[in-house]
């Protein structure tokens, strides 16, 4: 997703679903410019500070960010890296997971989740999801464990924590590691504890569209184990603790100082931005109820008290999803599909041998999901237009 233009203050009436001419989007799926405008002076001062120092890779800016994030989340250690994907790969490498090993994870996620497992030579083993949460179904994990299983990688999808208590219980009973894919969920909590601090590793992404997004790629890993933290630091820097001396084989996955400086400016706003997303999500629910769409749109339920959802996405389920999306496009409503094809059916994982209908809940979900704009600066009028346009589509279907 690219940075988008400033949102318009008002919105036009919804276009008819039968309108032939495509419309320019009435507003943007994610308005990063609106976020930047509120913190521009701080961001530019931080960037200038880095240029004046001429210290661009790791260094004090990164160390301070690591300290701040660790303190915020309640983790003992935080290790910055080049991306959320690398956070997963480095965690697997630090755990010694590789060829001959299996890692259990969700089929309904971004490719990096299972891709990281394959990249270290291990085998992704997919377990179906809970249709209400989109997260891995803990009740199905035990049956997927084999003598080769080394870890469970739950995904906290769209900002909602996975149900961790049963996952951790299974992992402890079987002697398995837990690597949390928290790329979309920084700041979310489970049982009043921040996501990313439950497992052996917590993996975060600072991709610009995330709730805490940088000015480019970036990632971070949390852990409470000093030995794991030390190994992660070595692995991100070609396996070295001393310049030009390499104790293990690592890679180049160092966080840029520019990214760290920008993220340090943004970090204090994380909670208020999450509150803004929660406000927009609640307003969607209210609008769906007021427009009698509750029988047509399945929208995220209010999470239980022990689940703190930060709404990196607001994802609904609807019949005729592709037709609805086209209708919304014509009406000028931006949407996204996360994700149109489950991981186990991706051509890249064809070698694993999964067939269609192997994981029916995830597959049905992938055919029905549609994400609506949910950023904090989203205007009431823009939400009204989106929901009115969905109502118009439904009415047109009923009249057809």
C-alpha positions in Angstrom: 0.0 0.0 0.0 1.4 3.4 -1.0 1.0 6.6 1.0 -2.3 8.1 0.0 -3.7 11.5 -0.7 -5.3 13.6 2.0 -8.8 12.4 2.8 -11.7 14.5 1.7 -13.9 16.2 4.3 -17.1 15.1 2.8 -18.4 12.3 0.6 -20.8 12.1 -2.3 -23.9 9.8 -2.3 -23.1 6.2 -3.1 -23.0 5.4 -6.8 -25.4 2.9 -8.2 -23.9 -0.7 -8.3 -24.9 -0.7 -12.0 -22.9 2.4 -12.8 -20.5 1.5 -15.7 -17.8 4.1 -15.4 -15.2 3.5 -12.7 -14.9 6.3 -10.2 -11.7 7.8 -8.7 -11.5 6.7 -5.1 -13.5 9.2 -2.9 -10.8 8.7 -0.2 -7.9 6.5 0.5 -7.6 3.1 2.0 -4.8 4.3 4.3 -3.9 8.0 4.6 -0.3 8.2 5.8 -0.1 11.8 4.9 -2.6 12.7 7.5 -0.6 10.9 10.1 2.6 12.6 9.0 1.1 16.1 9.0 0.6 15.8 12.8 4.2 14.8 13.6 6.1 16.3 10.7 8.3 18.6 12.7 9.3 15.9 15.1 10.0 13.4 12.3 12.1 15.9 10.3 14.1 16.9 13.4 14.8 13.2 14.0 15.9 12.6 10.4 18.1 15.7 10.5 19.7 14.4 13.7 20.7 11.2 11.9 22.1 13.0 8.9 24.1 15.3 11.1 25.5 12.3 13.0 26.2 10.3 9.7 25.6 7.1 11.7 23.1 5.2 9.5 23.3 1.5 10.4 22.5 0.3 13.9 24.1 2.5 16.5 22.6 4.7 19.2 19.3 5.4 17.4 18.6 1.7 17.1 19.7 0.9 20.6 17.4 3.6 22.0 14.5 2.3 20.0 15.2 -1.3 21.1 15.2 -0.1 24.8 12.0 1.9 24.3 10.1 -0.9 22.6 11.2 -3.5 25.1 10.1 -1.2 28.0 6.8 -0.5 26.3 6.0 -4.2 25.7 7.4 -5.5 28.9 10.0 -7.6 27.2 13.6 -8.0 28.6 15.2 -7.7 25.2 14.4 -6.2 21.8 16.5 -6.7 18.7 16.0 -4.5 15.6 16.3 -6.0 12.1 15.7 -5.2 8.5 12.0 -6.3 8.1 9.2 -8.3 9.7 10.1 -11.2 7.4 13.7 -11.2 8.7 12.4 -11.1 12.3 10.7 -14.4 11.6 13.7 -15.9 9.8 16.2 -14.8 12.4 14.0 -16.2 15.2 13.9 -19.6 13.5 17.7 -19.4 12.9 18.3 -18.5 16.5 16.2 -21.5 17.6 18.3 -23.8 15.4 15.3 -24.8 13.3 16.2 -26.1 9.8 16.0 -29.0 7.5 14.1 -32.0 8.8 12.1 -29.9 11.3 8.4 -28.9 11.1 6.8 -25.7 12.3 3.0 -25.5 12.8 1.3 -22.3 11.6 -1.7 -20.7 10.0 -2.6 -21.0 6.3 -4.4 -17.6 6.4 -1.6 -15.0 6.6 0.9 -13.1 4.6 3.4 -15.3 2.7 6.2 -14.3 5.1 4.7 -16.4 7.8 5.2 -19.8 6.1 7.9 -18.5 3.8 10.2 -17.9 6.7 9.9 -21.5 7.7 10.7 -22.7 4.2 13.6 -20.3 3.9 15.4 -22.0 6.8 14.8 -25.4 5.2 12.0 -26.5 7.6 8.5 -27.7 6.7 5.4 -25.5 7.3 2.6 -27.5 8.7 -0.7 -25.8 8.3 -3.6 -25.9 10.8 -7.0 -24.5 10.0 -8.4 -21.3 11.5 -11.2 -20.2 13.8 -13.8 -18.6 11.5 -14.7 -15.9 14.0 -11.1 -14.7 14.7 -9.2 -15.7 11.5 -6.5 -16.9 13.8 -5.2 -20.5 14.1 -7.6 -22.9 15.9 -5.8 -24.1 19.0 -8.1 -27.2 19.2 -6.5 -28.5 16.0 -2.9 -28.1 16.8 -2.2 -31.2 18.9 -3.3 -33.5 16.0 -0.7 -31.8 13.7 2.3 -32.5 16.0 4.8 -35.1 14.9 8.2 -36.2 16.2 9.6 -33.6 13.7 7.7 -30.7 15.2 10.0 -28.1 16.7 7.8 -25.0 17.1 4.3 -23.4 16.8 4.1 -20.0 15.0 0.7 -18.4 15.8 -0.2 -15.3 13.8 -2.0 -12.4 15.6 -3.8 -11.5 12.4 -5.2 -8.0 11.7 -4.2 -6.9 15.2 -6.2 -9.5 17.2 -4.2 -11.8 19.5 -4.3 -15.5 18.9 -5.7 -17.5 21.7 -2.4 -18.1 23.4 -3.2 -20.0 26.6 -4.0 -23.3 24.9 -1.2 -22.8 22.5 1.3 -22.3 25.2 0.0 -25.2 27.2 0.4 -27.5 24.2 3.9 -26.2 23.6 5.0 -26.7 27.2 3.6 -30.2 27.2 5.4 -31.2 24.0 8.6 -29.2 24.5 8.0 -26.9 21.6 9.1 -23.4 20.9 6.5 -20.6 20.3 7.4 -17.9 17.8 4.7 -15.2 17.7 4.1 -13.6 14.3 3.0 -10.2 15.7 3.7 -8.3 12.5 0.2 -6.8 12.5 -0.4 -6.6 16.2 2.1 -4.3 18.0 0.4 -2.9 21.0 -2.3 -5.6 21.2 -2.7 -7.4 24.5 -3.9 -10.8 25.7 -4.8 -11.1 29.4 -3.4 -7.6 30.0 0.0 -8.6 28.7 1.5 -7.3 25.4 1.6 -9.6 22.4 5.2 -10.7 21.6 6.2 -11.4 25.2 4.5 -14.8 25.6 6.5 -17.0 23.3 10.2 -17.6 22.9 10.3 -14.9 20.3 7.9 -12.1 19.2 8.3 -10.8 15.7 7.2 -7.4 14.6 7.1 -5.5 11.3 7.5 -1.7 10.8 6.3 -1.7 7.2 4.7 1.7 6.7 1.1 0.5 6.7 1.5 -1.1 10.2 0.1 0.6 13.3 3.7 1.5 14.1 5.2 2.0 10.6 8.5 3.4 9.5 9.6 5.3 6.4 10.5 2.0 4.7 11.2 -1.5 5.8 12.1 -2.5 9.3 11.4 -5.2 11.9 12.1 -6.2 15.5 12.2 -9.3 17.7 11.4 -9.5 21.4 12.6 -12.2 23.7 13.1 -12.7 27.5 16.1 -14.9 27.1 19.5 -13.2 27.1 21.2 -16.0 25.2 18.6 -15.8 22.4 18.9 -12.0 22.3 22.7 -12.3 21.9 22.4 -14.9 19.2 19.9 -12.7 17.3 22.3 -9.8 17.4 25.0 -12.0 16.0 22.8 -13.4 13.3 21.6 -10.0 12.0 25.3 -8.9 11.6 26.8 -11.9 9.7 27.3 -13.9 12.8 29.8 -11.5 14.3 30.4 -10.1 17.8 33.8 -8.7 16.9 34.5 -6.9 13.6 35.6 -9.3 10.9 35.4 -12.3 13.2 32.4 -14.6 12.5 31.5 -17.2 15.1 28.4 -18.4 13.2 27.0 -17.9 9.7 24.4 -15.1 9.8 23.1 -12.6 7.4 22.8 -8.8 6.8 19.6 -7.7 8.6 20.5 -4.6 10.4 17.9 -1.9 11.2 18.7 1.6 9.7 19.2 4.5 12.1 16.8 6.6 10.0 14.0 4.1 10.5 14.8 3.9 14.2 14.7 7.6 14.6 11.3 7.9 12.8 9.9 5.0 14.9 11.0 6.6 18.1 8.9 9.7 17.2 5.9 7.5 16.4 6.1 5.1 19.4 4.5 7.5 22.0 1.5 7.8 19.7 0.9 4.1 19.3 -1.8 3.8 22.0 -3.8 6.8 20.8 -3.6 5.6 17.2 -4.9 2.2 18.3 -7.7 3.9 20.1 -8.6 5.8 16.9 -8.7 2.5 15.0 -10.9 1.0 17.7 -13.2 4.0 17.5 -13.6 3.5 13.8 -14.2 -0.2 14.1 -16.9 0.4 16.7 -18.5 3.0 14.4 -18.6 0.5 11.6 -20.5 -2.0 13.8 -23.0 0.7 14.7 -23.5 1.6 11.1 -24.0 -2.0 10.0 -26.7 -2.3 12.7 -28.4 0.9 11.8 -28.6 0.0 8.1 -29.8 -3.6 8.8 -26.7 -5.1 7.2 -26.0 -7.5 10.1 -27.6 -10.5 8.2 -25.5 -9.7 5.1 -22.1 -8.6 6.5 -20.2 -10.7 9.1 -18.0 -8.1 10.8 -15.4 -8.6 13.6 -17.3 -9.2 16.9 -16.3 -7.1 19.9 -13.4 -9.1 21.3 -13.7 -10.6 24.8 -12.3 -8.6 27.7 -9.0 -10.4 27.7 -8.4 -9.7 24.0 -7.2 -6.2 23.1 -7.7 -5.7 19.3 -5.6 -2.9 17.6 -7.3 -3.2 14.2 -4.5 -3.1 11.7 -7.3 -4.1 9.5 -11.1 -4.1 9.7 -12.0 -7.2 7.8 -15.6 -8.3 7.0 -17.0 -11.4 5.4 -19.6 -11.1 2.7 -21.2 -13.3 0.0 -20.4 -12.3 -3.5 -17.3 -10.6 -2.3 -15.8 -9.9 -5.7 -19.0 -8.4 -7.0 -19.3 -6.3 -3.9 -15.7 -5.1 -4.2 -16.3 -4.1 -7.9 -19.4 -2.2 -6.9 -17.5 -0.4 -4.1 -14.7 0.5 -6.6 -17.2 2.1 -8.9 -18.7 4.0 -6.0 -15.2 5.2 -5.1 -14.7 3.1 -2.0 -11.2 1.7 -1.6 -10.9 -1.9 -0.3 -8.3 -4.6 0.0 -8.4 -8.4 0.2 -6.3 -10.0 2.8 -5.8 -12.8 1.6 -7.3 -14.1 -1.6 -5.4 -17.4 -1.7 -4.5 -19.5 1.4 -0.8 -20.3 1.9 -1.2 -24.0 1.5 -2.7 -23.5 -2.0 0.0 -21.0 -3.2 2.1 -22.3 -6.1 5.2 -21.7 -4.0 4.0 -24.4 -1.5 2.7 -26.9 -4.1 5.5 -29.2 -3.1 3.9 -29.7 0.3 1.1 -31.7 -1.3 -2.0 -29.8 0.1 -5.1 -30.1 -2.0 -8.2 -27.9 -2.3 -10.6 -28.4 0.7 -7.7 -29.6 2.9 -8.3 -26.6 5.2 -12.0 -25.7 4.5 -12.5 -22.9 7.0 -9.5 -20.9 5.8 -10.4 -21.5 2.2 -14.0 -20.4 2.6 -12.7 -17.4 4.5 -10.3 -16.4 1.7 -13.3 -16.3 -0.7 -15.3 -14.0 1.5 -13.0 -11.5 3.3 -12.9 -7.8 2.4 -11.0 -5.2 4.4 -12.4 -1.7 4.8 -10.4 1.5 5.6 -9.9 1.8 9.4 -7.1 4.3 10.0 -7.6 6.8 12.9 -8.1 9.9 10.6 -10.9 8.2 8.7 -13.9 10.7 8.6 -17.4 9.8 9.6 -18.6 10.8 6.1 -16.2 8.4 4.5 -17.4 5.5 6.7 -21.0 6.5 6.0 -20.3 6.4 2.2 -18.7 2.9 2.5 -21.6 1.4 4.5 -24.2 3.2 2.3 -22.5 1.7 -0.7 -22.6 -1.8 0.8 -26.3 -1.3 1.5 -26.9 -0.1 -2.0 -25.3 -3.3 -3.4 -27.4 -5.5 -1.2 -30.5 -3.7 -2.2 -29.6 -4.1 -5.9 -29.1 -7.8 -5.3 -32.5 -8.1 -3.7 -34.1 -6.3 -6.6 -32.4 -8.4 -9.3 
